[in-house]
Amino acid sequence: MQPVKNKYSHHKHVDTISFELRKLLESISQTKKTEKNTFLFQEGMDAEEIYILKSGRIQIEKLTADGKELTLRICKTNDLIGELTLFSDDPKYLLSARVLTEGEILVIKRDLLEKELIKDGELTFEFMRWVSNHMRIFQSKIRDLLLNGKKGALYSTLIRLTNSYGIETNDGILIEMALTNQQLANFCAATRESVNRMLSELRKSDIINISKNGHIVVKDVEFLRQEIGCENCPVEICNIN
């Protein structure tokens, strides 16, 4: 592979909030360490807390009706987790949050946050806009899966990975986060075998290349976009986080 030239432009996306909102969240939170292969919460549990990721990686997932694991997000630093339970009666977690790599989180009591937000209309509006952006990302991923099938879901996942973890090289866009074929399959609610076949077809067509250490280089991202009828959503929506 040729030397890296520069960061892929979409990789610069940062989900920012104001100093005032961050100060509020930090003032009512507690820092907690996370351990690999544990859960912050699981689907169906009472939702008493929300979290902000300080370091490490956390995967948001859901079990489908046929028992397959569907991965919806891989959260990055400063991502909000468990936010869909706010301002609802008797809330339950809709998804599960699994720790992929150890790190730290900010733990915020849901009822305390609701009380603080009610006191300040501007911060409430900003926070709900933040939550809305996360919901739009979630909806777009489900749309891709429903409208484009498993192949489209894989293509969409590869595009999102280039936006979140892509580095431009002379050979294409290197996805710097290595994922196993099973992990990719979990993003598509597909089997590992079917993802193996689809990746093999993309390699034969010279659309992607896969290094020995499992890193994918997308050589023709426009092909993937055309195949799924990409709507050119902003990077704030079209990402894996």
Solvent accessible surface area in square Angstrom, and as a share of the most:
residue,aa,sasa,rsa
1,M,127,0.57
2,Q,95,0.42
3,P,100,0.63
4,V,82,0.47
5,K,119,0.51
6,N,78,0.40
7,K,93,0.39
8,Y,25,0.09
9,S,71,0.46
10,H,54,0.24
11,H,44,0.19
12,K,144,0.61
13,H,37,0.16
14,V,98,0.56
15,D,20,0.10
16,T,99,0.58
17,I,26,0.13
18,S,39,0.25
19,F,149,0.62
20,E,103,0.46
21,L,0,0.00
22,R,59,0.21
23,K,127,0.54
24,L,27,0.13
25,L,1,0.00
26,E,90,0.40
27,S,80,0.52
28,I,31,0.16
29,S,20,0.13
30,Q,141,0.63
31,T,75,0.43
32,K,117,0.50
33,K,151,0.64
34,T,9,0.05
35,E,119,0.54
36,K,127,0.54
37,N,105,0.54
38,T,58,0.34
39,F,72,0.30
40,L,28,0.14
41,F,8,0.03
42,Q,83,0.37
43,E,73,0.33
44,G,48,0.46
45,M,95,0.42
46,D,78,0.41
47,A,2,0.01
48,E,107,0.48
49,E,38,0.17
50,I,0,0.00
51,Y,12,0.04
52,I,2,0.01
53,L,0,0.00
54,K,84,0.36
55,S,47,0.30
56,G,24,0.23
57,R,81,0.30
58,I,1,0.00
59,Q,12,0.05
60,I,5,0.02
61,E,11,0.05
62,K,73,0.31
63,L,113,0.56
64,T,40,0.23
65,A,122,0.94
66,D,102,0.53
67,G,54,0.52
68,K,66,0.28
69,E,45,0.20
70,L,13,0.06
71,T,4,0.02
72,L,5,0.02
73,R,18,0.07
74,I,3,0.01
75,C,0,0.00
76,K,46,0.20
77,T,71,0.41
78,N,50,0.26
79,D,2,0.01
80,L,0,0.00
81,I,0,0.00
82,G,12,0.12
83,E,7,0.03
84,L,47,0.24
85,T,5,0.03
86,L,15,0.07
87,F,91,0.38
88,S,52,0.33
89,D,143,0.74
90,D,111,0.58
91,P,17,0.11
92,K,87,0.37
93,Y,10,0.04
94,L,102,0.51
95,L,20,0.10
96,S,11,0.07
97,A,0,0.00
98,R,63,0.23
99,V,0,0.00
100,L,34,0.17
101,T,62,0.36
102,E,127,0.57
103,G,15,0.14
104,E,49,0.22
105,I,0,0.00
106,L,14,0.07
107,V,19,0.11
108,I,0,0.00
109,K,99,0.42
110,R,37,0.14
111,D,76,0.39
112,L,67,0.33
113,L,0,0.00
114,E,26,0.11
115,K,126,0.54
116,E,42,0.19
117,L,0,0.00
118,I,129,0.65
119,K,153,0.65
120,D,56,0.29
121,G,57,0.55
122,E,147,0.66
123,L,26,0.13
124,T,34,0.20
125,F,135,0.56
126,E,30,0.13
127,F,0,0.00
128,M,74,0.33
129,R,147,0.53
130,W,13,0.04
131,V,14,0.08
132,S,53,0.34
133,N,27,0.14
134,H,9,0.04
135,M,64,0.28
136,R,123,0.45
137,I,10,0.05
138,F,50,0.21
139,Q,105,0.47
140,S,8,0.05
141,K,21,0.09
142,I,48,0.25
143,R,79,0.29
144,D,12,0.06
145,L,34,0.17
146,L,135,0.67
147,L,136,0.68
148,N,50,0.26
149,G,34,0.32
150,K,97,0.41
151,K,94,0.40
152,G,5,0.05
153,A,5,0.04
154,L,0,0.00
155,Y,12,0.05
156,S,6,0.04
157,T,7,0.04
158,L,0,0.00
159,I,4,0.02
160,R,8,0.03
161,L,1,0.01
162,T,0,0.00
163,N,4,0.02
164,S,15,0.09
165,Y,21,0.08
166,G,0,0.00
167,I,19,0.10
168,E,55,0.24
169,T,5,0.03
170,N,78,0.40
171,D,56,0.29
172,G,16,0.16
173,I,15,0.08
174,L,26,0.13
175,I,3,0.01
176,E,65,0.29
177,M,15,0.07
178,A,48,0.37
179,L,21,0.10
180,T,82,0.48
181,N,51,0.26
182,Q,80,0.36
183,Q,61,0.27
184,L,0,0.00
185,A,0,0.00
186,N,21,0.11
187,F,18,0.07
188,C,0,0.00
189,A,14,0.11
190,A,6,0.05
191,T,64,0.37
192,R,108,0.39
193,E,88,0.40
194,S,18,0.12
195,V,0,0.00
196,N,50,0.26
197,R,147,0.54
198,M,19,0.08
199,L,4,0.02
200,S,45,0.29
201,E,89,0.40
202,L,4,0.02
203,R,121,0.44
204,K,170,0.72
205,S,70,0.45
206,D,85,0.44
207,I,12,0.06
208,I,3,0.02
209,N,72,0.37
210,I,38,0.19
211,S,36,0.23
212,K,218,0.92
213,N,107,0.55
214,G,24,0.23
215,H,41,0.18
216,I,12,0.06
217,V,2,0.01
218,V,2,0.01
219,K,88,0.37
220,D,57,0.29
221,V,20,0.12
222,E,87,0.39
223,F,63,0.26
224,L,0,0.00
225,R,38,0.14
226,Q,138,0.61
227,E,97,0.43
228,I,29,0.15
229,G,53,0.51
230,C,39,0.23
231,E,122,0.55
232,N,120,0.61
233,C,40,0.24
234,P,72,0.45
235,V,23,0.13
236,E,79,0.36
237,I,7,0.04
238,C,19,0.11
239,N,2,0.01
240,I,2,0.01
241,N,8,0.04
